[in-house]
Amino acid sequence: MSIETNIKPSLWFAGNAEEAVRFYTSIFPSSKVTDVSRYTAAGQVEHRMEVGSVMSMEFFLHNRPFFAINGPPIFQFSQAISFTISCEDQKDVDYYWERLSEEGEPGPCGWLKDKFGISWRVIPKAYEEMMAIGDEEQRVRVSEAKSKMGKFDIEGLRKAFEGK
């Protein structure tokens, strides 16, 4: 069976979807909002949202489709689902780390939680390459170095890879 399928993450925000989508689209290149739906009086007993407020938004982040639902605070994000940003260089790592961790929670090993509760992993491609091409000793040294980092430091990973 041949089916062309697009997978679009749907994110439930507790009344702040519009703010979140504007935040994300301001960070990533090739990003835009493509559709906004607003609540009407219909179903207000169930949804309890203000008439005219954002109900959902369709948007792109770095040319990838996303869907945001703006609803009452029924669901919360968890670290069980996260987004990974594979960065070309330290400048990109620094940029995404700083922007996404604004008012959020930096974590270990390239992980952070943004101010809306979404988890991200900001990793350099150099790390992925070292783990792919390194021998066992190199991979262990890189893993040990990574475990001591919050935001990834490519130079620190390179030194570990080279045994320095």
N, C-alpha and C positions, 0 to 999 in steps of 0.2 A: 504494500500500500504506500503510495506516495502522497504526502500532504505537506504543504508549505505552512509552517506554523511560526508565528512570532510570539515570543513570551514577553509580556509586559508586567513588570512588578507593580503591584497595587499597594499603596501605603495609606494606612488609616491614621489621620491626624485628629487630635482631640481639640477641634475648634480653631486650629492655627495652620491649616493647610496652605492658605494663600501666602502667609508669611514664610512658611517653609519653602514653598516652591520658588518664591522670589529670591530667597536666600540661595538655594541651590543653583538656580539659573544664573545668578550673578557670579558664581564661582567657576563653573565649568564652561569652556569654550564650546561653540556650536550647540548652544542651549536656547530653548525658547518655549513659551507657553503656546499651545495650539488650540485649546478649548477650555472654556470656563462655563460650568452650569451652576445655577443658583437655586436655592430653596424657594418654594412657593408655599402658600398656605396649605396645600394638599399634603396630608400625612403629618402635619405638624405635631399632632398628639404623639405619634411614634418617634419622629426624629428630634423633636424639641429644639430645633435650630431656628434662629431668627430668619423671618421671611426676607429674602434678598441677599442673605449671606451665601458665601461659596458653598456649594454642595460637592462639586468634584472639579478636578483640573486634569487635563491631559497636557503633558509636557515632554520635552526631550532634554536629556543631559548628555552632552558630548555625542550627539546624534543617536542616542538610545532612548526608546520610548518608556515613559512612566505614567502612572495614573495615581492621582492623589484623591483620597476621599476625606471630606471634612465632616466629621460627625461628633456626636457627644463622646465624652471620655469613657468609652466602653472597653477599648483594647489599648494595650501598651506595646511598644517595641521591645524586643529582647535581643541579646547578643547572639541568639541562635541563628539569626539572619543578619547578614552584613554585606557591605559592598566593598570590593577591593579595587584600589586605584593603583595601577602599575605605572610607575613614574620613570621617565627617561633619565633624569639626573637629580642631583641634590637640590638644585633650584626648584624643581617641580615638587620634590618631597617636602621641602620647606614651605612652599606656597600652599599646597593642599592641607598639610598638617596644621599650619597656622590658621588658615581660613575655616576649616571644618571644626577645629577645636575651640574656636571663639565661643566663650560662654559654655563650653562643653566640658568633657572629662578626658584628658589624655590618659592613655593606658600603656601597658608594656608591649614590646615587640611590634611596634607599628600600629597598634590598635588605638582607637579613640571613639568616644561617643559624642555626637554633636549635641547642640542645645535643644534639639527636638527629640533626642533619645535614639537616633539611628546610629548603629555601629558601622565604622569604616576601618579598613586596613589600608594604610598608605605605605606601599613598599616600592623600592627601586628595582628596576629590571636587573640591575647588577646583582642584587641578592638572588634573584631567581636563576640567573646565569651561573653564579658561583655554586649554587646548590645542584644545578644540573650537570656541570662539567667537573666539579671538584672530586678528588678522591675522598675516601672515608675520613681521613684525618682533617682535610680541609673543610669538609662539611661539618664536622664536629666543632672545629674552631669557630667557623662562621655562626653556627647555631648558638654556641656559648656566648659569643660577642653580641649576637642579636638579643639574647635573653636578658642582657644588662641594659638594653636601650629602650627608651620610650619611642621617640621619633628615630627612624633609621638614620644612621650616619654611614654613608657609602665608604668614606675613607677608612673609618674604623673597621668596617666589614672587609675591605681590601687587605688591610694590615693583618687581620685574623686569617684571611684566606692564604696570605703569603707566609704566615708563621712569624710575623714580626711583632 
